[in-house]
Amino acid sequence: MWQKIDDLAGQISLGNLIRGFSNYFKVFILIILNIRSFPEKLSANDDEEFKKSNQFITYAIILSFFILIPVYAAHQESITKLIFFVRLLTNYAIWGLLLHFLLSLVGRQKVTFKRTMCVYSYIMGLGLPSYLLLALPILIKTGPIGVFGSFEESQEIAFVFQENPGLLAYYSITLILFAILSWIIMLSWLSKSHHISKVRVFFSLVLASIIGSIIQLLIVNPFFNSIYNLLDYWFSLIF
């Protein structure tokens, strides 16, 4: 029933996809090899650099789609490219806007929105697929609610951990260490790119995390889940 929508969303030639992923992984490796100095080399206000950062986050989202296919398959749920991309782009835009506003407010620096989104795109393009790969053993158990669940649904994850103490140990060690490393990178990058102290960046990130999580759990995820269920119902009647 979702085939026609998927066909429209999937009009990307194999050649373009291969070239796009080739460029993505080249930049990914470049960032890893220059993890401390990378933000200093960015011309974050430059249109060409902004375009490159957009391409990087775009292929990170596409890669995330492929990573999550086993999660949906394990729970016999369908995954559509269009809904997936719109959902992730919405989250990306909300978190980017929040981060820019709070960095400007707490950091007391007038920085262009383009600069914030350029740096944020590289951070997300690096972190999102990496997180999903590390979280894959947990997500296969929890299902898509581990990523896209509402506040009520996210509470079910606690029961998964209770039934699988090994997963809890894995989460406590691997993903918490990943989160700490991610925060260290974000503090360093945003401090250098926006010319503000790491303390101000830290408080900006804390506020963005709290507000963004509330918006995502209480508004964005329930909204897209409702849209998905509604469209699923309509297409079941039509087809």
C-alpha positions as CSV (number, residue, x, y, z in Angstrom):
1,M,0.0,0.0,0.0
2,W,3.0,2.3,0.6
3,Q,4.6,1.2,-2.7
4,K,3.6,4.2,-4.7
5,I,4.8,6.7,-2.1
6,D,8.0,4.8,-1.8
7,D,8.5,4.8,-5.5
8,L,8.2,8.6,-5.6
9,A,10.6,9.0,-2.6
10,G,13.1,6.6,-4.2
11,Q,13.8,8.3,-7.5
12,I,17.6,8.3,-6.8
13,S,19.8,6.5,-9.3
14,L,22.2,3.9,-8.1
15,G,25.1,5.8,-9.5
16,N,24.3,9.0,-7.7
17,L,23.7,7.0,-4.5
18,I,27.1,5.3,-4.8
19,R,28.9,8.6,-5.5
20,G,27.1,10.3,-2.7
21,F,28.0,7.6,-0.1
22,S,31.6,7.6,-1.4
23,N,31.9,11.3,-0.7
24,Y,30.1,10.9,2.6
25,F,32.6,8.3,3.9
26,K,35.6,10.3,2.6
27,V,34.4,13.3,4.7
28,F,33.5,11.0,7.6
29,I,37.1,9.6,7.7
30,L,38.5,13.1,7.2
31,I,36.6,14.3,10.3
32,I,37.7,11.3,12.4
33,L,41.4,11.9,11.5
34,N,41.0,15.6,12.3
35,I,38.5,15.5,15.0
36,R,40.0,18.3,17.1
37,S,41.0,20.7,14.3
38,F,38.1,20.1,11.8
39,P,35.9,23.0,13.0
40,E,38.8,25.4,12.6
41,K,39.1,24.5,8.9
42,L,35.5,25.2,8.2
43,S,34.4,28.2,6.2
44,A,31.0,28.0,8.0
45,N,29.6,31.1,6.4
46,D,30.6,30.1,2.9
47,D,27.8,28.9,0.6
48,E,29.9,26.1,-0.8
49,E,30.7,24.8,2.7
50,F,27.1,25.1,3.7
51,K,26.1,23.0,0.6
52,K,28.7,20.3,1.5
53,S,27.4,20.1,5.1
54,N,23.8,19.7,3.8
55,Q,25.0,16.9,1.5
56,F,26.8,15.3,4.4
57,I,23.7,15.3,6.7
58,T,21.5,14.1,3.8
59,Y,23.5,11.0,3.2
60,A,23.8,10.4,7.0
61,I,19.9,10.3,7.1
62,I,19.9,7.9,4.1
63,L,22.4,5.7,5.8
64,S,20.3,5.8,9.0
65,F,17.4,4.6,7.0
66,F,19.3,1.5,5.9
67,I,20.7,0.9,9.4
68,L,17.1,0.8,10.8
69,I,15.7,-1.6,8.3
70,P,16.5,-4.7,10.5
71,V,14.8,-3.0,13.4
72,Y,11.5,-2.6,11.5
73,A,11.9,-6.1,10.0
74,A,12.4,-7.7,13.4
75,H,9.0,-6.3,14.5
76,Q,7.3,-6.8,11.2
77,E,6.6,-3.1,10.7
78,S,6.8,-1.3,7.4
79,I,9.2,1.6,7.0
80,T,8.6,4.2,4.3
81,K,11.3,6.4,2.9
82,L,9.1,9.5,2.6
83,I,7.8,9.5,6.2
84,F,11.2,8.6,7.6
85,F,13.0,11.4,5.8
86,V,10.4,14.0,6.6
87,R,10.4,12.9,10.3
88,L,14.2,13.1,10.6
89,L,14.5,16.4,8.7
90,T,11.8,17.9,11.1
91,N,13.8,16.7,14.1
92,Y,17.0,18.1,12.5
93,A,15.4,21.5,11.9
94,I,13.9,21.8,15.4
95,W,17.1,20.9,17.1
96,G,19.1,23.1,14.8
97,L,16.9,26.1,15.5
98,L,16.9,25.5,19.2
99,L,20.7,25.2,19.3
100,H,21.2,28.4,17.3
101,F,18.8,30.4,19.4
102,L,20.3,29.2,22.7
103,L,23.9,29.6,21.5
104,S,23.0,33.2,20.6
105,L,21.2,33.8,23.8
106,V,23.5,32.1,26.3
107,G,26.7,32.7,24.4
108,R,25.8,36.4,23.8
109,Q,27.3,36.2,20.3
110,K,25.7,37.2,17.0
111,V,26.5,34.2,14.8
112,T,24.7,33.5,11.5
113,F,22.2,30.7,11.4
114,K,24.1,29.3,8.4
115,R,27.3,28.9,10.6
116,T,25.3,27.1,13.3
117,M,23.6,24.7,10.9
118,C,26.8,24.0,9.0
119,V,28.6,22.9,12.1
120,Y,25.5,21.1,13.4
121,S,25.1,19.2,10.1
122,Y,28.6,17.8,10.4
123,I,28.0,16.9,14.1
124,M,24.8,15.1,13.3
125,G,26.1,13.5,10.1
126,L,28.9,12.0,12.2
127,G,26.9,11.1,15.3
128,L,23.5,9.9,14.0
129,P,24.6,6.8,12.0
130,S,27.3,6.0,14.6
131,Y,24.7,6.1,17.4
132,L,22.2,4.0,15.6
133,L,24.9,1.3,14.8
134,L,25.9,1.1,18.4
135,A,22.3,1.1,19.6
136,L,21.2,-1.5,17.0
137,P,21.2,-4.5,19.4
138,I,18.9,-2.5,21.7
139,L,16.7,-1.2,19.0
140,I,16.1,-4.7,17.5
141,K,14.7,-5.6,20.9
142,T,12.7,-2.4,21.5
143,G,11.6,-1.8,18.0
144,P,11.1,1.6,16.3
145,I,9.8,3.1,19.6
146,G,13.4,3.2,20.7
147,V,13.9,6.0,18.2
148,F,10.5,7.4,17.4
149,G,8.4,6.5,20.4
150,S,6.1,8.9,22.2
151,F,6.6,9.6,25.9
152,E,4.3,6.8,26.9
153,E,5.8,4.3,24.4
154,S,9.4,5.2,25.5
155,Q,8.6,3.9,29.0
156,E,8.3,0.4,27.5
157,I,12.0,0.4,27.0
158,A,12.5,0.1,30.8
159,F,10.7,-3.3,30.6
160,V,13.0,-4.4,27.8
161,F,16.0,-3.6,30.0
162,Q,14.4,-5.5,33.0
163,E,14.0,-8.6,30.9
164,N,17.4,-8.3,29.3
165,P,20.1,-7.2,31.9
166,G,22.8,-7.8,29.3
167,L,21.4,-5.1,27.1
168,L,21.3,-2.8,30.1
169,A,24.9,-3.4,30.8
170,Y,25.7,-2.9,27.1
171,Y,23.8,0.4,27.1
172,S,25.4,1.6,30.4
173,I,28.9,1.1,29.0
174,T,28.8,1.6,25.3
175,L,26.2,4.3,24.7
176,I,26.9,6.3,27.8
177,L,30.6,6.4,26.8
178,F,29.5,7.4,23.3
179,A,27.3,10.2,24.7
180,I,30.2,11.5,26.8
181,L,32.5,11.5,23.8
182,S,29.8,13.3,21.7
183,W,29.4,16.0,24.3
184,I,33.2,16.6,24.4
185,I,33.2,16.9,20.6
186,M,30.2,19.3,20.5
187,L,31.7,21.5,23.3
188,S,35.0,21.7,21.4
189,W,33.5,22.3,18.0
190,L,30.8,24.8,18.9
191,S,33.2,26.7,21.2
192,K,35.7,27.1,18.3
193,S,33.2,27.8,15.6
194,H,31.1,30.3,17.6
195,H,34.0,31.8,19.6
196,I,32.3,31.4,23.0
197,S,33.4,29.6,26.1
198,K,32.8,25.9,26.6
199,V,30.8,26.7,29.8
200,R,28.3,28.7,27.8
201,V,28.2,26.0,25.1
202,F,27.5,23.4,27.8
203,F,24.5,25.3,29.2
204,S,23.2,25.9,25.7
205,L,23.4,22.2,24.9
206,V,21.7,21.3,28.2
207,L,18.8,23.6,27.6
208,A,18.5,22.5,24.0
209,S,18.5,18.8,25.1
210,I,15.8,19.4,27.6
211,I,13.5,21.5,25.4
212,G,14.2,19.4,22.3
213,S,13.5,16.1,24.1
214,I,10.2,17.5,25.4
215,I,9.1,18.7,22.0
216,Q,10.2,15.4,20.3
217,L,8.5,13.1,22.8
218,L,5.3,15.0,23.4
219,I,4.7,16.7,20.0
220,V,6.8,15.5,17.0
221,N,6.9,11.7,17.6
222,P,3.1,11.5,18.5
223,F,2.3,13.7,15.5
224,F,4.2,11.6,12.9
225,N,3.0,8.3,14.5
226,S,-0.6,9.6,14.1
227,I,0.0,10.6,10.5
228,Y,1.6,7.3,9.7
229,N,-1.3,5.4,11.3
230,L,-3.9,7.6,9.5
231,L,-2.3,7.1,6.1
232,D,-1.9,3.4,6.8
233,Y,-5.6,3.2,7.5
234,W,-6.5,5.2,4.4
235,F,-4.3,3.2,2.1
236,S,-5.7,-0.1,3.5
237,L,-9.1,1.1,2.4
238,I,-8.0,2.3,-1.0
239,F,-5.7,-0.6,-2.0
